[in-house]
Amino acid sequence: MSQRMKTKVMFALFFALSLNIAMAQKEEKIELNCYNKWAVKFEERGAEEIKDGIYTDVIISSRLGNKATCNSGKAEVLKGKLIKCYTLLSDGTYEEIKRTWKNKSNENVNIVGGISKSMLTVHNEIINVLWPSSMKAKRAKPISAPEPTDD
């Protein structure tokens, strides 16, 4: 093989490798935010029905675009509906979540599978309340059978 041919082959290999690296870098992993991580867990395990009462162990999720914040909080449930929710502050007090809501999305808020229906603000912020204590226990997974041996 001539030197010129070797150079062309090396260039082609280098180009193909560079292209593969560039494509691999383009395929970004979509990172789950705190809400999505919880939603996946609830989907996998399911949740018990949320009874009426005041819960001090909820998570308040606020999402704007693909960014989310999840804070500890308190929620009030009456007749199976979310009535009010509060964010837990660092001094141990609670602050009621008050927003200007689109289409009265904060009224008659159902709770399904341990997560409240999404409430939407006029600024397109999405708020959900999650009840992690309602999540069902982790299901046992099947055990794989051993591979055959030559014994």
C-alpha positions as CSV (number, residue, x, y, z in Angstrom):
1,M,0.0,0.0,0.0
2,S,1.4,3.4,-1.0
3,Q,2.1,6.1,1.5
4,R,-0.6,8.2,-0.1
5,M,-3.1,5.4,0.3
6,K,-2.1,4.9,3.9
7,T,-2.6,8.6,4.6
8,K,-6.1,8.5,3.0
9,V,-7.1,5.5,5.1
10,M,-5.8,7.1,8.3
11,F,-7.6,10.3,7.5
12,A,-10.9,8.4,6.8
13,L,-10.5,6.5,10.1
14,F,-9.7,9.7,12.0
15,F,-12.7,11.4,10.4
16,A,-15.1,8.5,11.3
17,L,-13.8,8.5,14.9
18,S,-14.2,12.2,15.2
19,L,-17.8,12.0,13.8
20,N,-18.7,9.2,16.3
21,I,-17.3,11.3,19.2
22,A,-19.2,14.3,18.1
23,M,-22.5,12.3,17.7
24,A,-22.0,10.8,21.1
25,Q,-21.6,14.2,22.7
26,K,-24.7,15.4,21.0
27,E,-26.8,12.7,22.5
28,E,-27.2,14.4,25.9
29,K,-28.7,12.4,28.7
30,I,-31.9,14.1,29.8
31,E,-31.5,14.6,33.5
32,L,-34.5,14.0,35.6
33,N,-35.5,16.9,38.0
34,C,-36.8,16.3,41.5
35,Y,-40.4,16.1,40.5
36,N,-39.7,13.6,37.7
37,K,-37.7,11.4,40.0
38,W,-40.6,11.3,42.5
39,A,-43.2,10.8,39.7
40,V,-41.3,7.7,38.4
41,K,-41.2,6.2,41.9
42,F,-44.9,6.8,42.4
43,E,-45.6,5.2,39.0
44,E,-43.5,2.2,39.8
45,R,-44.9,1.6,43.3
46,G,-48.3,3.1,43.4
47,A,-49.8,4.9,46.4
48,E,-52.4,4.5,49.0
49,E,-55.5,6.8,48.9
50,I,-54.9,10.1,50.6
51,K,-57.5,10.5,53.5
52,D,-58.8,13.8,54.8
53,G,-56.5,15.6,57.2
54,I,-53.5,17.8,57.6
55,Y,-50.2,16.3,56.4
56,T,-46.9,17.8,57.5
57,D,-44.7,15.4,55.5
58,V,-45.5,16.4,51.9
59,I,-43.3,17.6,49.1
60,I,-44.3,20.8,47.2
61,S,-43.0,20.7,43.7
62,S,-42.7,23.9,41.6
63,R,-41.7,23.6,37.9
64,L,-40.9,26.2,35.4
65,G,-39.8,24.9,32.0
66,N,-37.5,21.9,32.7
67,K,-36.3,23.3,36.1
68,A,-37.9,22.1,39.3
69,T,-37.6,22.8,43.0
70,C,-39.0,20.4,45.6
71,N,-39.5,21.6,49.2
72,S,-40.9,20.1,52.3
73,G,-44.3,21.3,53.2
74,K,-47.7,20.8,54.7
75,A,-51.0,20.2,53.0
76,E,-54.7,20.1,53.9
77,V,-57.0,17.6,52.4
78,L,-60.8,17.7,52.6
79,K,-63.3,15.4,50.8
80,G,-60.3,13.9,48.9
81,K,-59.3,17.3,47.5
82,L,-56.3,19.4,48.2
83,I,-57.5,22.6,50.0
84,K,-54.3,24.4,50.9
85,C,-50.6,23.8,50.8
86,Y,-47.7,25.4,52.6
87,T,-43.9,25.4,52.2
88,L,-41.8,24.6,55.3
89,L,-39.4,27.4,56.1
90,S,-36.0,27.1,57.7
91,D,-37.3,28.5,61.0
92,G,-39.9,25.7,61.3
93,T,-42.8,27.8,60.3
94,Y,-45.0,27.4,57.2
95,E,-45.8,29.8,54.4
96,E,-49.0,29.3,52.4
97,I,-48.5,28.9,48.7
98,K,-50.4,31.8,47.1
99,R,-50.2,32.5,43.4
100,T,-52.4,34.0,40.7
101,W,-53.8,30.8,39.2
102,K,-54.9,30.2,35.6
103,N,-58.4,28.9,35.1
104,K,-58.9,28.4,38.9
105,S,-56.5,25.4,38.6
106,N,-56.1,25.5,42.4
107,E,-59.8,24.6,43.0
108,N,-61.1,21.1,43.2
109,V,-57.6,19.6,43.0
110,N,-57.8,15.8,42.9
111,I,-55.1,13.6,44.3
112,V,-54.3,10.6,42.2
113,G,-51.7,8.0,43.0
114,G,-50.2,10.1,45.8
115,I,-49.7,13.2,43.6
116,S,-52.0,16.2,43.3
117,K,-53.4,17.4,40.0
118,S,-51.1,20.0,38.5
119,M,-52.0,23.6,39.3
120,L,-50.9,26.2,36.8
121,T,-50.1,29.9,37.5
122,V,-50.4,32.8,35.2
123,H,-46.6,32.7,34.8
124,N,-46.8,29.0,33.7
125,E,-45.3,27.7,36.9
126,I,-46.6,24.2,37.6
127,I,-47.3,23.2,41.3
128,N,-47.9,19.7,42.6
129,V,-48.1,18.3,46.0
130,L,-46.7,14.8,46.6
131,W,-47.4,12.4,49.6
132,P,-44.2,10.2,49.8
133,S,-45.6,8.5,53.0
134,S,-48.5,7.2,50.9
135,M,-46.2,5.3,48.5
136,K,-46.6,1.6,48.6
137,A,-43.6,-0.6,49.6
138,K,-41.0,-1.5,47.1
139,R,-42.0,-4.7,45.3
140,A,-39.8,-7.7,45.4
141,K,-38.0,-8.5,42.2
142,P,-37.7,-11.9,40.6
143,I,-34.4,-13.7,41.2
144,S,-32.5,-14.8,38.1
145,A,-31.9,-18.5,37.7
146,P,-28.3,-19.7,37.5
147,E,-26.7,-20.4,34.2
148,P,-26.1,-24.1,33.4
149,T,-22.7,-25.6,34.3
150,D,-20.6,-28.4,32.7
151,D,-20.7,-30.5,36.0
